Amino acid sequence: MKNFKSTIVSIAGLAALLTGGSALATSNTIATGACCFEDLDSGQLVCQVLTEHVCTDYAGYYYGDHTDCTDPFVECDPPAEDGACCVPTADGIFECFHLSADECDSKDGYYYGDGTVCSDPFVECDEPAADGACCIQNADGLIYCILVSADDCQGQNGYFYGNGTTCQDPFVECEPLSLDGACCHTDADTGMLSCNEMIEDWCLAMGGTWYGSGTLCTDPVVDCEPTIDTGACCYEEDGVLQCVDIIEEFCIDLDGTWYGPGTNCNAAWIECEPAPITECELHAPSNCAGRPQYSDPEFASLFGNGRVAIQTTSPSILGGQVVKVFDLSTINTAPNDSWFAMNRYSDPDWTPQNLGSVFGLAVDGDGNIYVTATRSWNSDIPASGGWGAVYRLDHITGDITLFASLPNQGASLGNIAYDCDHDQFFVSNIEDGRVYRLDNGGNILDTFDHGTAWNGSAGPAALGDRVWAVEVHGGRLYYSVWNEDRQNKSASEQNEIWSVELDVMGQPVGAERLEVQIPGYVNGDQVEYSSPVSDMRFTLEGTMLVAERSMNGWNYIGAHDARALEFECIDGVWTTDVTRFQVGFNPGRNAAGGIDATREMVFASGDALHLGSNDNIYGFQALPMPGGDVTTSKLVDYQDNLSAQDKTLIGDLAVTGVDLCVPVGESYVDCIMTADGAAHELGFYMSHTGSQPITGLQITAPSGLTVSQDTFVGPFAPFSSYILNTEVFGATSGGTHCFEVTVFYHHGQSCTSLLCIEFPVCSEPCPGDVNGDMLIDINDLLSVLTVWGQSCTGCPADTNGDGVVNIADLLSIIANWGTPCG
């Protein structure tokens, strides 16, 4: 054999040249042949078919044109190939590995030949079981993730995500066990060393020292004092005792009493009442979201005439439809705590290619849908309108148009609200922290800037200046301010809801007003952070609903740390029961950032409403208005695909009004006196402008009110108007109350509209003042005599309420004759 030069090459280093060599071999003038050279990786002589020029360059011996490595005179072997090899283990079983023939022989294995793989059907042994992510439940009912084999996961009644998966994969629906560890870092608010338990990446991003998974701030190895610097401080301001949670130094500056580190103003033993944030106001809502009427037969032929829900999702959603419409006509008959079939619709064009990444959602009075560009998903793409785009989806055709393009360098938008009263829109811009006011054509009218004025720098806006949720209610613009999240926990700043007054033109005026500080969720006996509020809505009773979203900074979303909360205005203060609405499986913090309501139900978008084999429900949950959890709720999966898990892919939510409702309005409201005391007589009109006969009408009073007649039986002929009346008991004089009016059609369908009425102030009549004119005189006597002897339950002439107008009523008038009233 010829001597080889000292130049050593590897087979991997020849890859590109070999390709070129093969191409040259097809030429009429340059041929290839067997080349023997030394492989750098193995140190063995190997053979490849190369051109003579390439073989010489790489110190090989060339056997001549058209020779092959398999020719008997070639004195080196082709490169060894791996193949499937069954190797006996110490446990007496055989496991399959990919080895060369020599390596397989050295392990006393059975070799199936070059190029075979363990998955080939003729290979009679299996690859070693690989570990993967497994969600299991511990004795405390908490679900966490461990890495085990499929068999071990099944043995612990867990859910296995597949070989090679990890607990950090985004589709894994439980948190890693003991993933957090002690992190010593400098607190941005106080400038002092602080210890918190978090994952390694967050700790390093804060410039901290991480002590490893499962370590605690109280462990001796942790050389950092835990953060318990703030405490309850009671001080006097303007003659009123107030309590705030601050550090001792600040409390001394206020001449206050400091109760020690770790205390807070909510503790019962703190002898100081926290000052109320503001005087909240109770108003009737003005939600006028219309119902779309798509001409597509897939919608028109399937959907009923009831409400619809609309939801946005990540562009990564299976199927790629980022906006869907759901038929709520049958939701009241659906079973609780279970999947059920529901009609749903998505225009073929509502895809990431045409809409990009969207989250925020609003619906105008005609049923047109508006969505905002976002970078709040874990994987985001812009559409043609860019990161500042608001898209309009037509209520008839579903066609997409660019409604507005707001200034944006890439941070994207927040949410959008439609202002019914002024036919305009408000859009929050994450780029600059401002809220943009748009007319009904998408033109920018002006902007509102909360907190520090924008300085022109690229977004996202800083915490404390970052506005997300927006909603109009009671003549004010309500908006959420993002102060903290999972990655940016704060010991001193909570996420908040603010508001600002709107003038008669709908423009924000005057000073902002703090409405709500969002309480942190409770983990054991420790109060944690809160997630930012991405959506809000006001109920028919005037309570405020807010939806959190589990964010880790602006452009990364997690799960299981977001709630649906309701705030009720009690004695001028917004008050909440944080456990009232539980979204998803344990511990009920699986909200996904969208919320809306009807009189009977609260609708909350959610991750992992159900979680299990072929029972994975991700979409929205319809909870009963009094409160509840999945066991008392209707559950809707976005795709109707229970085998797929859509973790972190579910977005905003809106519920519309109903279709085909005839106009119903107030005709008159009078003060009357009945046997049950002072009341109001309500007259309302119904203008039947449709062509379908109406068989009946029902009026439903809000909580705390009753009506003397709630059902009106037809038929009511088309193209006619009717005046109907009923007596209302319990209405607040001078207050506004909203009634639901349901119209029933002859074909069995129905629709419901809202009738809001301001009730006049009524004075209590004097005994015997039958006609309510504040005088007891001959007119009252004549009123009694006119209906003498008749049964008239509830009529004013029956002064003693015994159901009959008789001598007792006459004596009541005589006994009070001439008595002054008022």
MIBA-385037 format. One line per 8 residues: number of its first residue (from 1); for each residue x, y, z of C-alpha. Coordinates in nm, 3 decimals. Example, Ala and Ser with C-alpha at 12.3 -4.5 7.8 and 13.67 -1.06 7.14 Angstrom:
1	1.230,-0.450,0.780 | 1.367,-0.106,0.714;
END
This chain:
1	0.000,0.000,0.000 | 0.128,0.348,-0.079 | 0.240,0.577,0.206 | -0.013,0.840,0.309 | 0.076,1.203,0.366 | 0.039,1.341,0.720 | -0.254,1.563,0.633 | -0.559,1.433,0.825;
9	-0.917,1.509,0.724 | -1.250,1.413,0.872 | -1.544,1.270,0.686 | -1.758,1.554,0.818 | -1.511,1.807,0.675 | -1.549,1.657,0.329 | -1.929,1.679,0.318 | -1.951,1.987,0.099;
17	-1.675,1.870,-0.132 | -1.827,1.526,-0.173 | -2.141,1.686,-0.301 | -1.938,1.877,-0.554 | -1.750,1.560,-0.641 | -2.069,1.377,-0.717 | -2.171,1.655,-0.950 | -1.838,1.641,-1.126;
25	-1.868,1.268,-1.166 | -2.157,1.317,-1.401 | -1.932,1.513,-1.637 | -1.798,1.359,-1.958 | -1.439,1.465,-1.879 | -1.396,1.416,-1.499 | -1.457,1.073,-1.344 | -1.454,0.943,-0.986;
33	-1.301,0.641,-0.819 | -1.226,0.476,-0.487 | -1.012,0.688,-0.253 | -0.855,0.551,0.067 | -0.771,0.810,0.339 | -0.744,0.840,0.717 | -1.056,0.952,0.909 | -0.975,1.214,1.172;
41	-1.257,1.107,1.404 | -1.176,0.737,1.423 | -0.811,0.722,1.309 | -0.912,0.441,1.073 | -0.857,0.409,0.702 | -1.182,0.462,0.519 | -1.291,0.463,0.159 | -1.500,0.715,-0.031;
49	-1.571,0.760,-0.402 | -1.410,1.094,-0.496 | -1.247,1.267,-0.792 | -0.873,1.210,-0.820 | -0.808,1.578,-0.754 | -1.005,1.577,-0.429 | -0.847,1.247,-0.319 | -0.496,1.387,-0.373;
57	-0.576,1.710,-0.186 | -0.680,1.506,0.117 | -0.375,1.276,0.124 | -0.563,0.975,-0.008 | -0.470,0.691,-0.236 | -0.672,0.696,-0.559 | -0.746,0.353,-0.715 | -0.837,0.481,-1.058;
65	-1.138,0.610,-1.249 | -1.459,0.412,-1.217 | -1.330,0.200,-0.927 | -1.554,0.144,-0.624 | -1.491,0.093,-0.254 | -1.638,-0.255,-0.282 | -1.378,-0.370,-0.538 | -1.166,-0.657,-0.392;
73	-0.835,-0.480,-0.458 | -0.929,-0.174,-0.249 | -0.734,-0.214,0.075 | -0.952,-0.003,0.313 | -1.312,-0.018,0.423 | -1.604,0.218,0.363 | -1.698,0.433,0.667 | -1.873,0.223,0.931;
81	-2.246,0.279,0.952 | -2.454,0.248,1.265 | -2.745,0.010,1.291 | -2.994,-0.125,1.541 | -2.832,-0.338,1.811 | -3.015,-0.537,2.081 | -2.796,-0.535,2.392 | -2.864,-0.747,2.704;
89	-2.886,-0.549,3.031 | -2.807,-0.648,3.389 | -3.180,-0.697,3.446 | -3.193,-0.969,3.178 | -3.391,-0.763,2.929 | -3.279,-0.641,2.585 | -3.266,-0.273,2.493 | -3.202,-0.125,2.151;
97	-2.918,0.117,2.073 | -2.779,0.263,1.750 | -2.420,0.129,1.725 | -2.168,0.017,1.465 | -2.132,-0.356,1.402 | -1.803,-0.367,1.598 | -1.950,-0.175,1.892 | -2.252,-0.403,1.899;
105	-2.027,-0.711,1.895 | -1.819,-0.575,2.182 | -2.136,-0.550,2.394 | -2.244,-0.907,2.308 | -2.538,-0.763,2.118 | -2.733,-0.874,1.814 | -2.670,-0.644,1.513 | -2.949,-0.594,1.257;
113	-2.732,-0.443,0.983 | -2.604,-0.105,0.870 | -2.870,0.164,0.840 | -3.132,-0.016,1.047 | -3.304,0.175,1.329 | -3.463,0.067,1.656 | -3.810,0.157,1.528 | -3.791,-0.092,1.240;
121	-4.069,-0.352,1.284 | -3.830,-0.647,1.264 | -3.616,-0.522,1.556 | -3.723,-0.734,1.853 | -3.624,-0.506,2.139 | -3.721,-0.154,2.244 | -3.523,0.160,2.303 | -3.463,0.245,2.673;
129	-3.763,0.425,2.818 | -3.708,0.799,2.794 | -3.822,1.039,3.059 | -4.075,1.311,2.985 | -4.289,1.574,3.155 | -4.558,1.428,3.384 | -4.829,1.627,3.566 | -4.926,1.461,3.893;
137	-5.135,1.567,4.191 | -4.997,1.560,4.544 | -5.182,1.497,4.870 | -5.261,1.869,4.905 | -5.443,1.870,4.571 | -5.172,2.073,4.394 | -5.069,1.967,4.045 | -4.698,1.985,3.961;
145	-4.454,1.857,3.699 | -4.179,1.594,3.731 | -3.958,1.414,3.475 | -4.029,1.040,3.474 | -4.091,0.758,3.228 | -4.434,0.695,3.081 | -4.482,0.389,3.303 | -4.383,0.575,3.619;
153	-4.619,0.860,3.527 | -4.907,0.619,3.472 | -4.828,0.449,3.804 | -4.882,0.784,3.979 | -5.208,0.855,3.789 | -5.036,1.137,3.605 | -5.068,1.290,3.259 | -4.762,1.209,3.041;
161	-4.664,1.455,2.766 | -4.432,1.223,2.573 | -4.071,1.105,2.569 | -3.823,1.389,2.566 | -4.064,1.659,2.681 | -3.964,1.885,2.971 | -4.152,2.069,3.243 | -4.049,2.398,3.081;
169	-4.224,2.322,2.750 | -4.502,2.582,2.694 | -4.769,2.318,2.635 | -4.712,2.150,2.974 | -5.008,2.246,3.194 | -4.848,2.233,3.540 | -4.558,2.403,3.712 | -4.222,2.227,3.772;
177	-4.170,2.092,4.121 | -3.934,2.304,4.328 | -3.834,2.508,4.024 | -3.814,2.830,4.225 | -3.512,2.898,4.440 | -3.378,3.170,4.666 | -3.253,3.477,4.477 | -3.059,3.757,4.646;
185	-3.088,4.080,4.446 | -3.110,4.456,4.485 | -3.469,4.576,4.520 | -3.539,4.841,4.253 | -3.775,5.034,4.484 | -3.566,5.048,4.801 | -3.211,4.996,4.673 | -3.161,4.737,4.947;
193	-3.064,4.370,4.929 | -3.373,4.158,4.905 | -3.445,3.785,4.883 | -3.729,3.635,4.681 | -3.790,3.283,4.555 | -3.800,3.269,4.174 | -3.664,3.079,3.873 | -3.299,3.114,3.778;
201	-3.356,3.313,3.457 | -3.549,3.587,3.636 | -3.291,3.603,3.914 | -3.001,3.643,3.671 | -3.195,3.902,3.472 | -3.221,4.109,3.791 | -2.846,4.079,3.850 | -2.904,3.854,4.150;
209	-2.742,3.545,4.299 | -2.949,3.228,4.264 | -2.902,2.955,4.526 | -3.054,2.666,4.335 | -3.389,2.495,4.279 | -3.586,2.435,4.597 | -3.381,2.666,4.819 | -3.561,2.909,5.048;
217	-3.471,3.259,5.159 | -3.465,3.127,5.516 | -3.202,2.859,5.440 | -2.870,2.920,5.626 | -2.676,2.901,5.299 | -2.857,3.208,5.164 | -2.646,3.511,5.244 | -2.917,3.772,5.201;
225	-3.179,3.916,5.432 | -3.537,3.834,5.323 | -3.752,4.126,5.213 | -3.977,4.212,5.505 | -3.888,4.582,5.523 | -4.236,4.727,5.489 | -4.501,4.722,5.759 | -4.825,4.888,5.862;
233	-4.786,5.254,5.953 | -5.069,5.449,6.118 | -5.041,5.827,6.085 | -5.268,6.132,6.095 | -5.350,6.344,5.791 | -5.599,6.630,5.802 | -5.729,6.501,6.135 | -5.799,6.152,5.997;
241	-5.604,5.839,6.091 | -5.476,5.657,5.784 | -5.282,5.334,5.737 | -5.024,5.259,5.468 | -4.766,4.980,5.425 | -4.422,5.148,5.417 | -4.074,5.109,5.563 | -4.005,5.225,5.918;
249	-3.797,5.526,5.809 | -4.084,5.671,5.604 | -4.330,5.607,5.887 | -4.110,5.803,6.130 | -4.101,6.093,5.883 | -4.483,6.096,5.897 | -4.481,6.094,6.280 | -4.669,5.768,6.256;
257	-4.683,5.444,6.453 | -4.502,5.158,6.277 | -4.624,4.807,6.359 | -4.314,4.618,6.248 | -4.179,4.442,5.938 | -4.417,4.216,5.752 | -4.736,4.364,5.901 | -5.004,4.510,5.677;
265	-5.298,4.744,5.716 | -5.553,4.469,5.655 | -5.466,4.288,5.978 | -5.756,4.301,6.226 | -5.532,4.398,6.519 | -5.393,4.711,6.351 | -5.560,5.000,6.534 | -5.598,5.222,6.234;
273	-5.844,5.211,5.946 | -5.701,5.220,5.593 | -5.818,5.535,5.416 | -6.073,5.466,5.139 | -5.928,5.518,4.794 | -6.214,5.726,4.662 | -6.589,5.760,4.654 | -6.700,5.512,4.389;
281	-7.025,5.569,4.201 | -7.299,5.326,4.098 | -7.438,5.367,3.745 | -7.645,5.166,3.502 | -7.430,5.027,3.220 | -7.437,5.141,2.859 | -7.314,4.826,2.687 | -7.461,4.822,2.337;
289	-7.260,4.554,2.158 | -7.468,4.456,1.855 | -7.501,4.107,1.716 | -7.325,4.027,1.384 | -7.544,3.909,1.093 | -7.298,3.728,0.865 | -7.436,3.636,0.525 | -7.221,3.323,0.510;
297	-7.464,3.024,0.519 | -7.236,2.852,0.771 | -7.343,3.126,1.014 | -7.690,3.223,0.895 | -7.825,2.867,0.874 | -7.690,2.745,1.209 | -7.702,3.030,1.460 | -8.011,3.117,1.658;
305	-8.124,3.470,1.738 | -7.971,3.485,2.086 | -7.651,3.638,2.209 | -7.313,3.542,2.067 | -6.972,3.537,2.232 | -6.660,3.648,2.043 | -6.308,3.545,2.138 | -5.951,3.611,2.022;
313	-5.658,3.368,2.036 | -5.286,3.338,1.967 | -5.169,3.295,1.607 | -5.028,2.960,1.726 | -5.377,2.817,1.786 | -5.446,2.486,1.614 | -5.636,2.558,1.293 | -5.515,2.918,1.272;
321	-5.850,3.099,1.325 | -5.759,3.384,1.564 | -6.118,3.516,1.602 | -6.428,3.301,1.655 | -6.799,3.364,1.717 | -6.998,3.129,1.944 | -7.376,3.078,1.949 | -7.503,3.125,2.307;
329	-7.867,3.049,2.223 | -7.858,2.711,2.401 | -7.608,2.779,2.677 | -7.874,2.785,2.950 | -7.963,2.423,2.874 | -7.602,2.302,2.869 | -7.478,2.069,3.146 | -7.245,2.204,3.414;
337	-6.882,2.100,3.443 | -6.879,1.926,3.106 | -6.808,1.970,2.738 | -7.111,2.031,2.519 | -7.159,2.095,2.149 | -7.203,2.458,2.043 | -7.233,2.625,1.704 | -6.930,2.835,1.624;
345	-6.818,3.041,1.326 | -6.495,3.190,1.193 | -6.459,3.359,0.858 | -6.194,3.183,0.646 | -5.997,3.511,0.630 | -5.964,3.555,1.007 | -5.616,3.405,1.015 | -5.269,3.517,1.134;
353	-5.177,3.587,0.773 | -5.448,3.856,0.753 | -5.480,3.971,1.115 | -5.142,3.883,1.265 | -5.133,3.864,1.644 | -5.444,4.021,1.799 | -5.582,4.034,2.155 | -5.803,4.337,2.235;
361	-6.167,4.312,2.130 | -6.468,4.545,2.100 | -6.805,4.530,1.923 | -7.002,4.834,1.805 | -7.379,4.877,1.795 | -7.409,4.717,1.449 | -7.209,4.409,1.542 | -6.882,4.506,1.370;
369	-6.586,4.350,1.552 | -6.267,4.547,1.624 | -5.939,4.377,1.723 | -5.602,4.525,1.822 | -5.251,4.413,1.726 | -5.055,4.269,2.018 | -4.718,4.131,2.121 | -4.851,3.975,2.440;
377	-4.839,3.616,2.309 | -4.524,3.406,2.332 | -4.496,3.399,1.953 | -4.622,3.704,1.764 | -4.640,3.824,1.406 | -4.772,4.152,1.260 | -5.011,4.167,0.968 | -5.007,4.431,0.695;
385	-5.123,4.705,0.932 | -4.820,4.671,1.160 | -4.801,4.672,1.540 | -5.025,4.980,1.576 | -5.316,4.834,1.380 | -5.683,4.816,1.471 | -5.876,4.591,1.232 | -6.250,4.600,1.162;
393	-6.440,4.278,1.079 | -6.761,4.365,0.894 | -7.084,4.250,1.063 | -7.235,4.123,0.735 | -6.950,4.008,0.511 | -6.679,3.942,0.771 | -6.436,4.135,0.550 | -6.123,4.271,0.718;
401	-6.030,4.639,0.681 | -5.765,4.848,0.855 | -5.974,5.068,1.083 | -5.692,5.268,1.243 | -5.311,5.275,1.257 | -5.169,5.424,1.576 | -4.808,5.540,1.620 | -4.607,5.233,1.720;
409	-4.244,5.122,1.689 | -4.310,4.761,1.783 | -4.451,4.740,2.137 | -4.805,4.703,1.990 | -5.145,4.796,2.136 | -5.336,4.703,2.450 | -5.717,4.682,2.439 | -6.009,4.868,2.281;
417	-6.352,4.984,2.407 | -6.654,5.115,2.219 | -6.826,5.417,2.376 | -7.198,5.378,2.296 | -7.295,5.720,2.425 | -7.057,5.911,2.196 | -7.016,5.658,1.910 | -6.639,5.655,1.952;
425	-6.354,5.425,2.057 | -6.076,5.425,2.314 | -5.756,5.226,2.244 | -5.463,5.179,2.485 | -5.118,5.195,2.328 | -4.846,4.990,2.500 | -4.583,5.180,2.302 | -4.632,5.519,2.470;
433	-4.873,5.447,2.758 | -5.141,5.675,2.613 | -5.510,5.611,2.544 | -5.618,5.718,2.194 | -5.970,5.846,2.128 | -6.097,5.757,1.779 | -6.411,5.861,1.595 | -6.636,5.602,1.427;
441	-6.420,5.620,1.115 | -6.097,5.534,1.293 | -5.955,5.890,1.291 | -5.753,5.999,1.596 | -5.938,6.272,1.786 | -5.695,6.315,2.078 | -5.500,6.121,2.341 | -5.505,6.086,2.719;
449	-5.178,6.027,2.905 | -5.186,5.875,3.254 | -4.897,5.932,3.492 | -4.563,6.050,3.356 | -4.592,6.220,3.018 | -4.450,6.018,2.730 | -4.099,6.132,2.640 | -4.091,5.991,2.288;
457	-3.880,5.685,2.369 | -3.953,5.342,2.223 | -4.192,5.117,2.414 | -4.320,4.934,2.595 | -4.422,5.208,2.837 | -4.273,5.173,3.184 | -4.458,4.999,3.465 | -4.684,5.254,3.632;
465	-4.743,5.429,3.298 | -4.857,5.121,3.105 | -5.234,5.123,3.040 | -5.408,4.805,2.917 | -5.781,4.751,2.981 | -6.021,5.034,2.886 | -6.397,5.069,2.937 | -6.653,5.353,2.938;
473	-6.909,5.364,3.218 | -7.122,5.631,3.387 | -6.967,5.920,3.196 | -6.611,5.816,3.282 | -6.328,5.634,3.107 | -6.204,5.348,3.326 | -5.860,5.199,3.258 | -5.614,4.960,3.419;
481	-5.255,5.052,3.509 | -4.993,4.777,3.498 | -4.761,4.806,3.799 | -4.646,4.448,3.855 | -4.651,4.095,3.712 | -4.491,3.757,3.776 | -4.152,3.875,3.651 | -4.179,4.221,3.808;
489	-4.322,4.160,4.155 | -4.349,4.468,4.373 | -4.372,4.495,4.749 | -4.509,4.850,4.726 | -4.705,4.889,4.399 | -5.025,4.703,4.316 | -5.199,4.683,3.980 | -5.473,4.945,3.969;
497	-5.794,5.068,3.806 | -5.824,5.442,3.746 | -6.088,5.661,3.583 | -6.124,6.006,3.433 | -6.436,6.208,3.356 | -6.564,6.249,2.999 | -6.719,6.579,2.892 | -7.032,6.611,2.676;
505	-6.824,6.545,2.364 | -6.670,6.232,2.515 | -6.324,6.381,2.572 | -6.133,6.304,2.896 | -6.122,6.609,3.123 | -6.008,6.684,3.476 | -5.794,6.484,3.713 | -5.763,6.107,3.713;
513	-5.919,5.918,4.004 | -5.786,5.600,4.161 | -6.072,5.350,4.183 | -5.925,5.011,4.279 | -5.598,4.855,4.391 | -5.600,4.489,4.286 | -5.527,4.261,4.584 | -5.259,3.996,4.545;
521	-5.369,3.635,4.540 | -5.324,3.431,4.858 | -5.088,3.134,4.853 | -5.122,2.950,5.185 | -5.084,3.225,5.444 | -4.882,3.451,5.215 | -5.016,3.729,4.994 | -4.853,3.713,4.650;
529	-4.851,3.957,4.359 | -5.142,4.024,4.123 | -5.136,3.987,3.745 | -5.216,4.290,3.527 | -5.578,4.357,3.427 | -5.631,4.321,3.052 | -6.012,4.356,3.029 | -6.303,4.495,3.231;
537	-6.681,4.521,3.204 | -6.966,4.662,3.415 | -7.268,4.448,3.499 | -7.634,4.547,3.479 | -7.618,4.612,3.852 | -7.323,4.851,3.810 | -7.055,4.624,3.958 | -6.711,4.618,3.798;
545	-6.573,4.293,3.653 | -6.201,4.269,3.575 | -5.993,3.991,3.416 | -5.625,3.942,3.492 | -5.369,3.786,3.255 | -5.066,3.582,3.370 | -4.791,3.796,3.222 | -4.412,3.769,3.268;
553	-4.322,4.111,3.134 | -4.500,4.249,2.830 | -4.427,3.991,2.561 | -4.432,3.661,2.747 | -4.743,3.499,2.891 | -4.764,3.224,3.153 | -5.066,3.059,3.312 | -5.246,2.983,3.639;
561	-5.187,3.320,3.811 | -5.485,3.518,3.678 | -5.833,3.570,3.822 | -6.178,3.701,3.735 | -6.274,3.954,4.002 | -6.586,4.156,4.078 | -6.585,4.489,4.264 | -6.909,4.617,4.416;
569	-6.958,4.981,4.517 | -7.055,4.966,4.886 | -7.073,5.288,5.090 | -6.857,5.466,4.836 | -6.579,5.204,4.829 | -6.514,4.933,4.570 | -6.522,4.603,4.760 | -6.438,4.255,4.631;
577	-6.468,3.890,4.730 | -6.161,3.738,4.560 | -6.302,3.385,4.583 | -6.640,3.451,4.421 | -6.548,3.351,4.065 | -6.314,3.052,4.030 | -6.193,3.004,3.672 | -6.065,2.662,3.568;
585	-5.929,2.373,3.769 | -5.763,2.407,4.112 | -5.690,2.668,4.237 | -5.930,2.863,4.013 | -5.671,3.115,3.890 | -5.680,3.012,3.525 | -5.837,3.326,3.373 | -5.694,3.424,3.034;
593	-5.769,3.795,3.022 | -6.121,3.839,2.884 | -6.450,3.902,3.068 | -6.813,3.999,3.002 | -7.155,3.941,3.158 | -7.529,3.912,3.111 | -7.781,3.940,3.393 | -7.751,3.568,3.474;
601	-7.390,3.481,3.389 | -7.032,3.602,3.398 | -6.826,3.490,3.097 | -6.450,3.455,3.155 | -6.191,3.333,2.906 | -5.971,3.066,3.059 | -5.679,2.824,3.033 | -5.723,2.465,3.151;
609	-6.091,2.479,3.244 | -6.065,2.100,3.239 | -5.738,1.909,3.215 | -5.704,1.540,3.142 | -5.693,1.273,2.877 | -5.938,1.376,2.600 | -6.090,1.627,2.842 | -5.878,1.937,2.778;
617	-6.110,2.239,2.769 | -5.958,2.579,2.682 | -6.187,2.864,2.584 | -6.437,3.033,2.815 | -6.637,2.956,3.127 | -6.991,3.083,3.192 | -7.028,3.120,3.569 | -7.355,3.189,3.753;
625	-7.383,3.555,3.854 | -7.392,3.475,4.228 | -7.049,3.308,4.189 | -6.913,2.958,4.144 | -6.646,2.734,3.995 | -6.629,2.478,3.713 | -6.877,2.249,3.890 | -7.150,2.513,3.858;
633	-7.044,2.653,3.519 | -7.085,2.595,3.147 | -6.750,2.516,2.978 | -6.674,2.591,2.612 | -6.362,2.478,2.427 | -6.240,2.722,2.160 | -6.184,2.456,1.895 | -6.413,2.175,2.015;
641	-6.097,1.962,2.028 | -6.056,1.803,2.370 | -5.736,1.614,2.286 | -5.531,1.933,2.235 | -5.405,2.160,2.512 | -5.404,2.530,2.421 | -5.204,2.662,2.714 | -5.133,3.040,2.690;
649	-5.325,3.062,2.359 | -5.665,3.198,2.479 | -5.743,3.572,2.469 | -6.006,3.843,2.509 | -6.382,3.786,2.516 | -6.699,3.985,2.440 | -7.069,3.896,2.460 | -7.317,4.078,2.238;
657	-7.682,4.168,2.269 | -7.953,3.968,2.092 | -8.105,3.980,1.747 | -8.446,4.082,1.609 | -8.560,4.264,1.922 | -8.835,4.516,1.863 | -8.784,4.868,2.000 | -8.902,4.898,2.361;
665	-8.896,5.231,2.544 | -9.034,5.425,2.838 | -9.374,5.588,2.790 | -9.436,5.730,3.140 | -9.355,5.673,3.508 | -9.596,5.800,3.776 | -9.600,5.788,4.153 | -9.900,5.595,4.284;
673	-10.036,5.483,4.617 | -10.132,5.115,4.651 | -10.246,4.895,4.936 | -9.881,4.804,4.979 | -9.771,5.165,5.003 | -9.607,5.407,4.764 | -9.506,5.263,4.429 | -9.456,5.363,4.066;
681	-9.671,5.293,3.767 | -9.458,5.221,3.462 | -9.588,5.255,3.111 | -9.372,5.139,2.824 | -9.422,5.107,2.452 | -9.337,4.833,2.206 | -9.310,4.919,1.836 | -9.346,4.595,1.642;
689	-9.165,4.683,1.319 | -9.093,4.322,1.215 | -9.300,4.082,1.008 | -9.312,3.790,1.256 | -9.609,3.774,1.497 | -9.523,3.818,1.865 | -9.698,3.579,2.104 | -9.597,3.741,2.432;
697	-9.367,3.970,2.625 | -9.204,3.934,2.966 | -9.042,4.203,3.181 | -8.783,4.097,3.439 | -8.715,4.335,3.726 | -8.363,4.377,3.868 | -8.276,4.233,4.207 | -8.471,4.399,4.491;
705	-8.761,4.516,4.273 | -9.092,4.349,4.191 | -9.364,4.422,3.937 | -9.738,4.363,3.961 | -9.750,4.213,3.612 | -9.445,4.062,3.443 | -9.609,3.872,3.155 | -9.815,4.019,2.870;
713	-9.991,3.773,2.640 | -10.038,3.854,2.271 | -10.077,3.812,1.991 | -9.916,4.143,1.897 | -9.962,4.208,1.527 | -9.673,4.317,1.304 | -9.624,4.684,1.213 | -9.814,4.808,1.520;
721	-9.728,4.989,1.843 | -9.853,4.900,2.190 | -9.854,5.074,2.531 | -9.822,4.833,2.825 | -9.812,4.915,3.194 | -9.729,4.758,3.528 | -9.669,4.866,3.886 | -9.314,4.866,4.019;
729	-9.238,4.813,4.388 | -8.907,4.882,4.558 | -8.766,5.128,4.305 | -8.539,5.396,4.446 | -8.695,5.740,4.408 | -8.464,5.941,4.185 | -8.266,5.630,4.094 | -8.216,5.442,3.768;
737	-8.307,5.075,3.729 | -8.269,4.847,3.426 | -8.527,4.586,3.326 | -8.485,4.304,3.076 | -8.770,4.283,2.824 | -8.800,3.947,2.646 | -9.012,3.917,2.332 | -9.142,3.572,2.226;
745	-9.209,3.501,1.859 | -9.459,3.254,1.717 | -9.185,3.022,1.583 | -9.047,2.964,1.934 | -8.752,3.204,1.923 | -8.709,3.496,2.158 | -8.489,3.798,2.211 | -8.410,4.019,2.508;
753	-8.335,4.391,2.525 | -8.256,4.626,2.810 | -8.491,4.903,2.930 | -8.328,5.149,3.173 | -8.560,5.396,3.347 | -8.503,5.688,3.585 | -8.774,5.681,3.853 | -8.918,6.008,3.993;
761	-8.908,6.101,4.361 | -9.237,6.008,4.526 | -9.375,6.144,4.852 | -9.567,5.912,5.086 | -9.941,6.013,5.069 | -10.136,6.093,5.384 | -10.385,5.832,5.514 | -10.711,5.891,5.326;
769	-10.550,6.083,5.039 | -10.692,5.850,4.778 | -10.602,6.053,4.467 | -10.256,6.156,4.593 | -10.310,6.533,4.556 | -10.184,6.596,4.913 | -10.537,6.706,5.019 | -10.803,6.503,5.205;
777	-11.126,6.644,5.076 | -11.442,6.581,4.876 | -11.246,6.448,4.579 | -11.116,6.157,4.788 | -11.468,6.089,4.916 | -11.604,6.081,4.561 | -11.322,5.848,4.452 | -11.432,5.596,4.715;
785	-11.802,5.627,4.634 | -11.732,5.575,4.262 | -11.611,5.220,4.324 | -11.820,5.150,4.635 | -11.871,4.782,4.707 | -11.629,4.668,4.439 | -11.335,4.434,4.481 | -11.021,4.620,4.375;
793	-10.712,4.465,4.533 | -10.431,4.719,4.522 | -10.644,5.013,4.410 | -10.599,5.349,4.592 | -10.965,5.361,4.708 | -10.906,5.047,4.916 | -10.728,5.246,5.187 | -10.701,4.960,5.438;
801	-10.598,4.699,5.180 | -10.872,4.444,5.262 | -10.959,4.403,4.891 | -11.302,4.568,4.909 | -11.407,4.936,4.899 | -11.653,4.973,5.185 | -11.741,5.169,5.498 | -11.394,5.119,5.649;
809	-11.238,5.315,5.365 | -11.498,5.589,5.395 | -11.433,5.622,5.769 | -11.058,5.652,5.700 | -11.123,5.958,5.484 | -11.358,6.115,5.742 | -11.109,6.050,6.023 | -10.834,6.241,5.839;
817	-11.059,6.507,5.683 | -10.876,6.839,5.656 | -10.548,6.699,5.787 | -10.259,6.880,5.609 | -10.027,6.657,5.401 | -9.657,6.700,5.322;
END
